[in-house]
Amino acid sequence: MLDLMTVSEQCIRDAADLQGVPPLIVLGFLKTEGGSVGMATPNKGKDGKVFSHDLGPMQVNDKVWVPVIADLHFNGNKDEARTALKDWGCYNIHVGTWIFRQYLDEANGDYIEAIGFYNSHTPAIKRKYQKKYAENFLDMLGLKKGE
């Protein structure tokens, strides 16, 4: 039985298998996002005001994804969806991997483009995230930039 509350190697494998992506890609997101179960990271505008939060291990953005997830899994209840994304580790990984799959489809199978889309569609922000992800991915594999 799948335990949606915890993050485990099996959870990562299951989410990756379900979405048809390599588990290492999911691990790359986990390392790059740096989230954890129960985490809600505020996103602030130039004025310093919080406009959204990134939730849980895969830092799923609440402004963008909570309404979608609420409609898909919680009969429209945004509070329940937000709590699940923040506090249910494996559920967060499944949703984050599903989000990546949406972007991979949008990018016509281009993994680099889809990785950037996970963070932003704005070109400069996307490129910065792609670079950060690539560095984290190489580090995760025990390789350093330039090796």
N, C-alpha and C positions, 0 to 999 in steps of 0.2 A: 504494500500500500504506500502511495506517495505521501510523504510528510511535507505539506506546503509551508509549514512554520519554520523549518530549518534549511540552511544551505548545506549541501553535501555534494560530494563528487558525483553521486548518482543523480542528484537533482540537475546538476549542470549537464551531465550526459543525456538525461531524459529530455531536457529542454532543447538541447542542440539537435538530438535525433528527431524530435517532433517537428522542428522547423527546418531540418535538412541543412544545418550548418555545422562546421567543425567545432567540437567543444573548445579547442584552443582559442577560437574567435571569441567565445563567451568569456573565457578566462582573461583574454586581453581587455575586454570591456570592464570586467570586475577590477582588474589592476588599474586601469586608466581612470575609471570613475571613482574608485577609492571609497565607495559607500559601505554601509553596514546595516544590519537589521536594526530598525528603530530610528535610523538617521533621516532627518529632514533638513537638507542644506538650503539655506535661503539664497535666492538670486536677486541681486539688487540692481536697480537702474542707476544711471548717472547721477540722479538726484539723491541716491542713497536709500530709496524706499524699496522694500521687498515687493517683487511682482509675481514671484512663484517660488516653489520649493522643488528640489530634486529628492526623491524618496528611495530609501532602501539601498541594497547592495549595488544595483545597476543604475541608481540615481535617475529613476523615471520621473520626468517632469510632470508635476501635478496640473499645471494650467493646460497643458496640451493633452495629456493622456487620462487624467482622472475622469473627465466626462465620457470618454470613449469606453473605458474599462467599466465605469458604473453602468452604462447601458448594456454592455456585453455580459457582465457577470453579476451585477448587484441590483437588478431591476431599477436602475437609474439613481440609486442611492450613492451620492458622491462621497459622503462621510465614510461609509463602509469601504468603498473602493480605495480611498486615500489611506485608511487604516491598514487595509490588506497590503497595499503596495509598500507601505512604510514598515510594517511589523511582521509580515509573513515572508520570510527569506526566500523560500523556494518559489512561492507564487511570484514574487518580484522578479526572480531570474527567468521564470517562464514568460512573464509579460515582457521583460526587457528583450529577451531573445525573439519573441514574436514581433516586437517593434522593429528590431534589426531586420527580420525577414521582410517586413513591409518595405523597408528602405532598400534592401537588396533587390527586391522585385522592381521597385521604382528605378533603381540604377541599372536595370537589365543585367543583373548578375555581377556587376563590377564591385568587388569587395571593398576596394579602397574608397570609392565614391560612397558606398553605403555606410562605411565606418564614419566618414565625415558627416553624412546626413544624420547619423544617430545624435550628433551634438548640435548641428546647425546646417541650414541650407545657404547661409551667407558665405560667399566664397572665402574671404580671409579667415573667418572664424573656423570654417570647415577645414581649411588647410592646416591651421594651427593644431586642431584636434587630431587630424590624421598624422601629423608629425609626432605629437605626444603619444598617440596610440602605438605608432610604429616603434618608438623608443621603448615604451613599456613592454611591447610584445617581444622585442629582441632581448631586453633585460630578463623577461620571464623565461626565455629559452636559454639564458646564461650567456648570451652574446651581447657585446657592447657595440655601440655605434662606431663604425669604421673598422670593425674586426672582420 
